[in-house]
Amino acid sequence: MTKELVVLGTASQAPTRHRNHNGYALRWDDQLLVFDPGEGFQRQCLLAGLTISRATGCLVTHFHGDHSLGIPGFLQRRVLDGATTPMPIWFPADGADYLERLRTGTIWNDPVGLKRHPITQDGANGSIGQLAIVARHLDHRVTTVGYRVQEEDRLKVDGARLAQLGVEGPAVGRLVREGSVMVGDLTVHLKDFSWVEPGQSMAFIMDTRLCDNAFALAQGVDLLVCESTYLESERHLAAEYGHLTASQAARIASEAGVTRLLLTHFSQRHPDSEAFVREAQEVHEDVTAAVDLERVSVPRRRVEGGR
């Protein structure tokens, strides 16, 4: 199964020749989650080979234009391509009027509508398929939330060792359900032949100053997609406008135990993103700069004990 982020835009407020406005699509097994569709989102999906009608959810961090102007085209194209079910959409609750204006700003027929998930408080905010959606408020100039997408933990059993004891086929299922089985005079306990494999996870943090909720969202994730609008030399601008530097994004990744950090949302004053990577790598080892239309895999979960 596929777990990857398709990058559809990496610019901040102003797009450039090589950077579209924000836009991301997370392919996670049978789910396709859209994050912050900015202006030009529809065309970027075409260039990236993504079918909008397959989208199963949309998550919006806030309603600045570079994070939301693509919503009308996204919704209209989905219906045009034959969607028959409402689009689940997560968004800051106090932005409901902006969402409605975006949805109804032009003439079109919407036979399916939206399944709204307005974010009013921090914590678990529903699920999509087998994925839990966690939202937390961040520290920007307007109400902004970040998201964490989390798989359930999975119980794994050591089939080879169990087979050596004669526990095979239906007996393994009974062991999992009941916690133990008898093999002759021997009692085989599940706890001695199993372990819990943590589910994979991704966090999406846009437009924020450093804050506790950014660290909480990123805690232990396999992939952190994080804004890094400025370099450390522009830290005063980051603080003034409610953004992060590359070094600050890396600090979140390092202190939260993130596996891979993907930097994005670059200021137009920096046509080359390599300076962001160099700065971040001084703090966190696994750092990549997002590039429009590239795909970034979600690293496989590292399991303790070599299992």
Buried (B, 14 or more C-beta within 10 A) or exposed (E): EEBBBBBBBBBBBEBBEEBBBBBBBBBBEEBBBBBBBBBBBBEBBEEBEBEBBBBBBBBBBBBBBBBBBBBBBBBBBBBEEEBEEEBBBBBBEBBEEBBEEBBEEEEEEBEBEBBBBBBEEBEEBBBBEEBBBBBBBBBBBEBBBBBBBBBEEEEEBEEEEBEEBEBEEEBBEBBEEEEEBEEEEEEBEBEEBBBEBBBBBBBBBBBBBBBEBBBBBBBEBBBBBBBBBBBBEBBEBBBEBBBBBBBBBBBBBBEBEBBBBBBBBBBEEBEEBEBBBEBBBEBBEBBBBBBBBBBBEBBEBEEEEEE
